[in-house]
């Protein structure tokens, strides 16, 4: 089982939100101040929300006991 920290997930979510907002904004060939603000808010929102929501605790059946292998 791969453990991914909340910070790493938040960074990936921020990058995805920023890329999506920027790609949408650049469709007309110009990147205005309003579009830049929207992109920045999308990145910050995704970072904050993803980081604030805790990871789901693993169920007992999902846990690996040390020494017993996978």
C-alpha positions as CSV (number, residue, x, y, z in Angstrom):
1,X,0.0,0.0,0.0
2,X,1.4,3.4,-1.0
3,X,1.1,6.1,1.6
4,X,0.5,9.6,0.1
5,X,0.7,12.6,2.5
6,X,-2.0,15.2,2.6
7,X,0.6,17.8,1.4
8,X,1.5,15.8,-1.7
9,X,-2.1,15.3,-2.6
10,X,-2.8,19.0,-2.1
11,X,0.0,20.0,-4.4
12,X,-1.2,17.7,-7.1
13,X,-4.8,18.9,-6.7
14,X,-3.6,22.5,-6.9
15,X,-1.6,21.9,-10.0
16,X,-4.5,20.1,-11.7
17,X,-7.0,22.9,-10.8
18,X,-4.5,25.6,-11.9
19,X,-3.8,23.8,-15.2
20,X,-7.5,23.4,-15.9
21,X,-8.4,27.0,-15.1
22,X,-5.4,28.3,-17.2
23,X,-6.3,26.1,-20.1
24,X,-9.8,27.3,-20.1
25,X,-8.8,30.9,-19.7
26,X,-6.3,30.9,-22.6
27,X,-8.9,29.6,-25.1
28,X,-9.4,33.1,-26.6
29,X,-5.7,33.7,-26.9
30,X,-5.4,36.2,-24.1
31,X,-4.9,35.8,-20.4
32,X,-6.6,38.7,-18.6
33,X,-6.2,39.9,-15.0
34,X,-9.6,38.4,-14.1
35,X,-8.6,35.1,-15.6
36,X,-5.3,35.2,-13.6
37,X,-7.2,35.9,-10.4
38,X,-9.6,33.0,-11.2
39,X,-6.7,30.7,-11.8
40,X,-5.0,31.7,-8.6
41,X,-8.2,31.2,-6.6
42,X,-8.7,27.8,-8.1
43,X,-5.1,26.7,-7.1
44,X,-5.5,28.1,-3.6
45,X,-9.0,26.6,-3.2
46,X,-7.8,23.2,-4.3
47,X,-4.7,23.3,-2.0
48,X,-6.7,24.4,1.0
49,X,-9.7,22.0,0.6
50,X,-7.5,19.0,-0.3
51,X,-5.1,19.6,2.6
52,X,-7.9,20.2,5.1
53,X,-9.9,17.0,4.4
54,X,-8.2,14.1,6.3
55,X,-7.3,10.9,4.6
56,X,-9.7,8.0,5.2
57,X,-8.3,5.7,7.9
58,X,-7.4,2.3,6.5
59,X,-9.8,-0.5,7.3
60,X,-8.5,-3.4,9.4
61,X,-8.5,-5.7,6.4
62,X,-6.3,-3.1,4.4
63,X,-3.6,-3.0,7.0
64,X,-0.4,-4.9,6.6
65,X,1.0,-6.5,9.8
66,X,4.8,-6.2,10.1
67,X,6.5,-9.5,9.6
68,X,3.5,-11.2,7.9
69,X,4.2,-9.8,4.4
70,X,1.5,-8.6,2.0
